[in-house]
Structure formats: C-alpha cells, structure tokens
Amino acid sequence: MIKGIFLGGHQGQWRVESMQTQRGEPLPAVSHLHSADTTENWQSAGFAWCLQGVTSSVRYTTQTEQAFLQQHQPPLHRPEATRAALIPIRKSAAWWDLAQDERRAIFEEQSHHIALGTTAFPAVARRLFHARDLGEPFDFLTWFEYAPEHVTLFEELVGALRATREWQYVEREIDIRLHFLG
Amino acid sequence: MIKGIFLGGHQGQWRVESMQTQRGEPLPAVSHLHSADTTENWQSAGFAWCLQGVTSSVRYTTQTEQAFLQQHQPPLHRPEATRAALIPIRKSAAWWDLAQDERRAIFEEQSHHIALGTTAFPAVARRLFHARDLGEPFDFLTWFEYAPEHVTLFEELVGALRATREWQYVEREIDIRLHFLG
C-alpha cells in the first residue's frame, strides 16, 4: 500500500500550469505542487494545503480486467512524461449509499471507467489513491502522467469520463495540471 | 460514516471477560474497554492500546442483500444486549491482491459470510469498522452485541465463520469478550 501526499504551495517538483474547479468548493490557488514523504510540518513549511490518500485494494476491478491492466498499463516516472494531472474528487452520499453491485454496474457496465482508461494506454499512466476512509476532504486523488505530445489525448480521456453516468455522482472535483521541474 | 475508537486499559464502559488470540501477535491484556469519542491523549490517560476504524461503504453487499439487512438486522445499544465482542482481524497480502470479483466469490458464494450473519438475527447485532486504509494494525474491527442468553448462538456464529474459506486469509485475529458496566 503506497501513500500519496501532495502539498500545494510555492515550492515543489511540479509547477502548476492550471487549477480548474470542475465542481464544488475550490482549493486555494498555488504555484507549485510538492509530492512529499510525510505530512509532518507542512503548515510550518509554508504550504497552503495537504492532500493525502493510499493506494489500498481495488474496489471494482475483476480478475480479467486486473490481468489486462497488469499487462498493459504504463508505469509512472517515465522520463518523457513531463506533464501530470492531480484530480481530487468527492462523490455524493447517494453514491456511497449504493450497494456494491449497483456501484460496479454504474462504474463499468454503464460508464466504462476502466475501459476508457485503457484507450489512453500506453500514453497516460495513472495511480489512484483512496482518501475517503481517512476523513479527507476528497474521496479519491487520481494522479496521471503523460508526455507533452499526449495532452490532447489526455483531454479526451477526462472529457469522456466527465460525460459518464458515474460522474453525475461527483460533487467536488478540482483539475490540477502540472509541469515537471525535476 | 461513523468512527469507532476502542481503548484498552483499566477503565471503561465494558469489563473484559476474555481476550483470546486466535491467530498472529496478541494484544496486551487489559481489564476494561472504553468506547471513546476521540483518540486524543489516550496514552497519557493510561490506556494500553487504541484501535480505530470507520464504517465506510459496503464492499461486497449486493442491493438484494442490503435490502434484506436493512429490514432485518437488529440495532445496537439494546438494553438487554449486555454482552459484546470486539474482534479485530487482519487479512493477508494474498487476500488484498485478489481482484474484486474473486474476493466477493470467496466472501459470499463460497463462505456465506453475510448469510451466516443473518442466521443469528435478531439476537446478534453487529457493526463493521474498516481500518486498513487508516494504516492501523488491523484491517477490520467488528463489534457485536447480544443478550446473555445468546452466548451459545454467538459462539456458533464465530465458529462457523472461522471454518470458512475466507478465514484462511485471516492472519491476525483477537477475540475480546465484554460485559456491559454502564
């Protein structure tokens, strides 16, 4: 289980290119994002916000889908993948009150969430962090990495996801685009 | 989402009748369990350990099962339910590496976890707290409440669960039995 800690402020490995509030309350604007190892002292270090999550276990992925993903999904940290996006989202109480089979049906059979992600392989790498059980302001933090020539492909991917039935349950979403500084 | 905080020590609303390590590393022995509202200062208050979790969302329950449970499951805090059990468990990495449909099949189609629980209705009330994403030493804390005359029924329930295929993935389990002091 990998922990993801993202600090927004005026220093970090990533320069913030844009922050768009898709739905709900915005996050304070920052110029840089720091991918950190610890949440300790983030406030005294001058950061404006701290978001965290854990990779946890898969919630909807079947054995067949998991085998396909493990074989085909691109890795993070490719040297050419100098663009990234951090997209924190929160879903509604109506979503979380649904039974497991209802959420699975909306997620994949109706919204094709996993299938859509694979259409951007191998250009777009992705890691999902779960945050809801941690009492965080967002339920999920999704981290994407891609090369500059795949910006349009990435735009199509997030556009397709936002048009799904699943996204009707998203009540807060911030889309943060980033350039790698090293 | 309800938070469950359980402090083991020498004071609390529940007297510890027994603590049995079913598998894995034991927890330090205590005489009392305190169901708390906060994790703050539990060490300076003299408690030996603190376990916490959140009710979160259902992971395996289908719509049909959820409707049945909502209609038939007994509530907590019944005045006659003066016996309780807190059973923290941790499952193996092999369990968490399984895909969602594989875990569901072992959990219910093969092990009848939900169905077994309903055989103890309305005698045994239950609340599940998820702890894995919180970085806790256990993945789940399950809390059960029942009247003294249903001790045998409860024993049969936990015995049946421990005999399932699902339980082969349990690598740590402590069974803590409690009497209500008020």
Interface residues (C-beta under 8 A of the other chain):
Chain A: M1 K3 V54 S56 S57 V58 R59 Y60 T61 T62 Q63 E65 Q66 W96 D97 L98 A99 Q100 D101 E102 R104 H130 R132 D133 L134 G135
Chain B: M1 K3 V54 S56 S57 V58 R59 Y60 T61 T62 Q63 E65 Q66 W96 D97 L98 A99 Q100 D101 E102 R104 H130 R132 D133 L134 G135
